C-alpha cells in the first residue's frame, strides 16, 4: 500500500462538468478545459462538486484550475472524495506543462492518495495550477477496484488565494510537537521575519486578520503579533467564524504606555528597531499553552486542560499576515502510543498488545523530491491510514505524518517503511525496519 504516491491505470473517459457556476477541468489523455483565478480570488467555492475518472493506464482524469499569485500568497482549501480516492497537486505553470503518467512531472505540493485533505500553503509570486486527479496507481502495483469509475469530489472548504506578506514580512511559527497529552504544555515559538535582503520600514497598523490574537495575559508592549487557539480544524477560509479559546489568564496588568509609530525590520532577520527610539530587539518569543481559563470570578490560577481532540493554532500580526499549525491532544491515561523515527536507515523494535493501535511518525519530502513512504507489514499487523499533522509553509517543504497501525495477532510482527521513488529510475533513499513484539 502506498501513501502519497501516484497509482496506476488503463482506461480513461473525458467529460466536462459545470457545477456551482464553476467550469473546471476534467482532463484525460490531454483534453483540458480550464478555469482561471487571480490573487485574492476564490478558485473553488465551498459546496462545489465534480467527478474525476480513475484508470489503470497511468493517465487518470483530473480537474484543473489555473491561478496566479502576483505577490507572496497563501492558498487554502479542503475537499472530500469518494472511493477510491484522489490526489491533489499544486504545481507551477511551468511544472504542469510537463506531465508524467498524466500528472505534473514535478510539483510544489501533493496530498498523496487520499479521500480527504485540507491545505494552507505559502506560495511565492508566480503562475500556478491546482490539479485534482483521480486514482492512478503506479502501473503494475495494486489494482484500483472497481475499474474506470467516476469519483465524486466535494469542496468542503473554499479554495482561495490571497496575499500573505507585507514587503517580505512573514509570521513564522513552530510547535514543540504535533501531539501532546492532556494536562501538559505545548511550546509555541512565534516571530515576525523579514525575508527581504533590504530593511523594511512599516508604520504601525491595526489590520489584524483575526480577533483574539495575543501574547499573554499582559501582552507585550513591543511584539506586533500574537496567537489564538481554536478547538477543531480551521484554515484561513473559515477561522474568522470560530471563537478562540481563552488560553491566557485575565490578570491585573501594570499601567504602562509605550508610544510606537512603527517598526524598522532588519534585512533577512527577525530583529527590528521599535520606532521611535529603541535599539535593536528580537521580534520573536516563546509562549506556553496547556488549557483554557474562565472569565472573571470563574477563572482559577491553573488552566483547565485541553480536552482530547484536534486543535488549530494561528499566529498573526497587525499587518494581516497569518500562519496556521495543528496539534492533537490525547488522553493523559489512554493516549495512543507514538514512535518518531528519522528519515534514515535503521532497525528498531517496539512492544504492543493484541488489538492495540499505535502510531509511527515520519517526515515526508514527497512534495519536493518525489520520494515517499511505501508501507508493508506482516500478517499480524494492519496498516490503517496516515494523517498529515503539519506542513511546512516553505514551497516544497516537508510534511509530518502520523501512520496508524493495529495489531491483530500475537507474536513477532514486522513493519517495513521504504522512502522510495516509484518511477524509473527506481530508487530507495532510506529503509526503516520495525519489529513489533505483540503479546
N, C-alpha and C positions, 0 to 999 in steps of 0.2 A: 504494500500500500504506500503510495507516495503522497507526501504533503508538499504543497506549494509548487508542484511541477506540472507541466502541461501533459495531457493524457492522449491516447491515440484514437484514430477514426477512419471510416472508409466510405462514407456516403454523405452527401450534403444536399440541402434544399435551400433555395433562395426565396425569401419573402420579405416584403417591406410592410412594416406595421406602423400605423399612425395612432397614437394614444395620447390623451390629455393634451391635445394640441401640440404634441412634440413629434416631429418626424425624425427618427434616428436612423441607424444603420443596422440592418440585418444583412451581413455580407458573407457570402460563401463563394469560394472559387473566384475571388477578386471582384465580384459585383458589389458596389457600395452606393449607398445614399447617405449623405452627411448632413448633420446639423451643426451649426457654428454658434459659439457663445464667446463673449468677451469678458475681460476682467470686471469684477463687480456684478456679474450676472448669475442667474440661476440656470444651470445647464440641464438638469432634470428635476422637475418639481416632485415633492413627496406625493405618493399616490400614482405616479407614472408606472405603467406596466408594459411589458413587451415579452417576446419569446425569441429564443435562440435555439439553434439546432445542434444536437450532439452528433458525432460522427466517429467512424473508425479509420478514416483515411488521413488523419492528421491535419485536416482543414475544416474545422467546425465553423458554424455560423457565429457572427458577432454583431454587437450593437455598438456603434461608434459615434462619438461626439467630439468635434474639433473645437478648441477654445484657445484663448490667448491670455497671457499674464504679462502685461506691459511693465509691471513692477513686481518686486518680490511679493508673492501672494500665498494664501492658504486655500487649499482645496479640501472641502469637507463633503461628506455624504455617507449613505448607508443603503444596503439592499438585502433582500432575502430571495433565495432562488429555490425552486422545486428540485426534485430528483432529476438527473443525478448530480447536478451542481454546475457551477460556472467558475471562471477565473476572470478577475478584473485586472487590467493593466493600465498604468498611466505612463505614457511614452512621449518623448518629444516628437514633433512632426517629422524630423529627420530620421529618428529611430523607427517610426511607424512606416516610413517609406520603404523599408526593407523588412520582409517577413520571412519567417522560418516555420514551416508546418502550420501556416495560417495565422500566426500571431507575430507581433513585432519581434525582430531578432534580438533586440535589447530594449530595456525599459528603465524608468526611474523608480517604479514601484509595482509590485504584484501582490495580490492577496494569496496566491496559491489556489488550489482547487477547493472551493468552499461552497456551503449552502447559504451562508450569511456573513456579512462583514460590514465594518464601518471604517472610515479613514478620516484623518486630519493631517494633511500633508503639506509641508512647506515647499514651494516651488520658486525657482529663480525666474527672472523675466525670460519670456520665450513663447513659442507656439507649441501646443500640446494636443494629445489625443487621449480621450477616455475610452477605453476599449473593453467591453464586457463580452467574453467568449463562452460559447457552450462547451460541454465536456469534450475533451480532445486528448485521450490518453496517449502515452508516448509510443505509439506504433510498435506493437508486439508485446506490450506489457499486459496488465489485467484488462478485461473487456468491460465496457460500459453496457449495462443491461437496463432497460431494453435498448435496442439499437435505433439510430436515426430518430430519436424522439425530440419533440419541441419542449424546451424547458421554460417555464414561466418565471420571469424576474419581476419583482415588485420593489420599487424605490421606497424605502421606509424613512429615510432622511434625505431631504433635498440635496442634490449635488450642486454646490455653488462655489464660486471662486471670488475672492476679494483680496484687495491689497493688504499686506501684512507688515510692512515696515515703514519707518519714518526716516528716510535718507540713510538707510543702513542700520538703524537701531532695531534690535530684536530682543524680545523677552526669552530668556533661557531658564529651563527648569530641569532639575534632576531629583529623582527619588532614591531613598536608601534601599528600596526594594519594591517589587510589584505585588507582594503578598505579605501581609502582616497578621499576627494573631490578635484577636480582640483583647484590648487592655494594654497593648504595647504601643510604642510611639513610632510614627513614621517621620523620617527626617526629610525635609524639603529644602533643596538648595535652589535659590532663585536669584536672577540678576538681569540687569539691562546691559546688553553688549552692543558696542558699536563695531560692526563688521567692516566698516569703510576704512580705507587707508588714510582718510582725512579726518580732522577734528570735526565734531558735529555740535553745532550751537543750536539748542532748542529752547524756545520760550516755554514757560510753564503753561500747561493745558489742563482741561478738565474733561477730556474726551474719553472717559473710561467706557470700554465696550460692555462691561458688566457691572452691576451693583454688588456691593459687599466685598470687594477686594481689599485686603488688609494685611498688615504685617504683625498684628498683635493687638492685645487689649489696649495698649497705649502705642499706637502706630508711630513708627519712626518719623522724625521731622525731615529727614533727608531723602528717604527712598521714594522714588516716583512710581512704585509698583506695589502689588500685593497679591494675595492668593485667595481663592474661595474653594470650598469643598462641597460637592453635591452627592447625595445618595442616589445611585443609579448611574447609567451611562449616557453622557451627553456630548455633543460636539458644538462647534461654533454656530451651527444651524439652529439649535434649539436650547442652548444653555440659558439664554435670557428668559425662557419660560419657566425655569426651575428656581426653587428657593434655596439659597446657600445655607449650609449648616453653620451654627454658631460654634466655631472651633476655638475661639479665643474668649477668655472671661471678660465680663464687664468689671473693670476695676477703676478706682479713682486715679486720675492721671494728673500730674503736676501741670500747672498753667504755664506753658511755655509757648512762646511765639517766635517763629523763625520766618523772616521775610525772604521769600525766594522768588526770583524773577525768571530763572531758567537754569539750564544745565549745559556745561561745555564738556561733551564726552571726548575722551582722548582717542586717537586712532587705534583701531583693532584692539579694543580694551573694554573692560567693564569698570573702569575708573572714570571719574568726572570731577569737575570743579563746579560746586553748587554756587550759583550766582545770586547776589553779588558777594564776593569777598572771602570765600573759603579756599583752603588748599585742596589738593587732590584727595578724594575719598573714594573707597570702593562702592560701586553700585551693585553690591551682592550681599546676601545674608543667608543664614540657615535658620529655618523655622521647624518646630516640632508640633505635630498634631496627633492626638490619640483618641479623641472623642468629642462630645458636644457639651455645651454649658447651657443652663437655664437662663431665664431673664429675670433681672431684679432679685427679689427675695427668693425666687425658686432656684437660684444657682448655688452650687456648692463650690468648695475650694478645689475639688477634683472633678475632672470631666466624667460624664457617663461614657463608657467605652463604646466605640463604633459597633453596631450590630453586624453580624456576618453578612456579607454580600459584596456587590460591586460598587465602586465609587469613582467619581470623576474629580480631578483636582485641576484648577485653572490658575495660571499666573497671567497677570495683565498689568499694563502700565497706563499712565494718564494720557498717552497719545493713541490709545486704542489697540495696541498690539496684544495678542493673546497667544498662549501656549497651553496645550492640553496634555494631560497624562492620566493614567488609570491605575487603580490598585484594587486588590481584593482583600477583604477582611475575613479570616477564617475563625472558627470557634476555637477558644483557647484550650478546650479539652478534647474536641473531636475533629480537629483540623486534619486535612489530607496531607500525608507525608509528602515532602517535596525534596528533590535532589537536583542540584545545579551543577552542570559539568561544563568545562571549557570546550571550545571548538578545536580539539586536538586529539591525536591518537591516544587512547587509554583503555584500560581494562579495570573494572571495579565490581564490587558486589554489594548488595543490599539484602535486607530481610523483610518479609511480609507474611501475612496470614491469608488463608484461603478466603476469597471474596472481598479482599481489600482493594481499594482504589488508591493509586499513588501517581505522582507527577514527576516527570523529568523535564527540567527547564533548560532550554538551549537557546543560543543566539543563531539567527539565520541571516545570511547575506544574500539571499536569493534575488533581492531587488537590484543588486549591482553586479553580481558575479555569475548568475545562472546556476550556481551550486545550491542544492537544497537537500534536506534530510530525507533519506529513504529509510523507512521503519520496517523491521521484520522481527517476529517473536517466535518462540517455541509454542507448542500446542497448549501448554498450561497457562498462557497469558493471552489477554485480549487487548489489542490496541484500540482505544475508543475514538479519540479525535485530538485535535490540538486547538488552542485558543491563542490569539495574539494579545500579549499583555501590554506591550509598549512598542512604539515605532519611532525611530529617530526622526527628528524634524529635518535632518540633512538629506538632500537628494541622494538616493542610493544607500542610505544609512541602514544599519541592521535592525532587525526585529527581535524582541524577546518573546519566546513562545513557550507555553506550557503544554506538554504532551501527556495525555491521560492514559493510564493502563489499569487493567483489573486482573487480579489473579483468579483463575478458575480451577486450578489443580495444584495439589501439593507436590513437593519435590524441588529439585533444582531446575529452574527455568532460565531462559536467556533472552536478552534483547540486543539486537544489533542495529546501530544507527550509523548510516554512512552519509557523509556530506559529499554528494556526488553531482556531476554534470551528466544529465540523461542523454544528451545528443552527442553525435560524433564531433571531435574525438572524445569518447567516454573517459572520464577520469574521476578519481576519488581523492578528495582533499584531506579527509580525516575519517577514522572509524572508531566508534565508542562501543565497547562490549560490556554489557551489564549482566552479571549473574545474579539472579533473584532466588534466594533461598526461601521457599514458601512452606510454612508449617500448617 
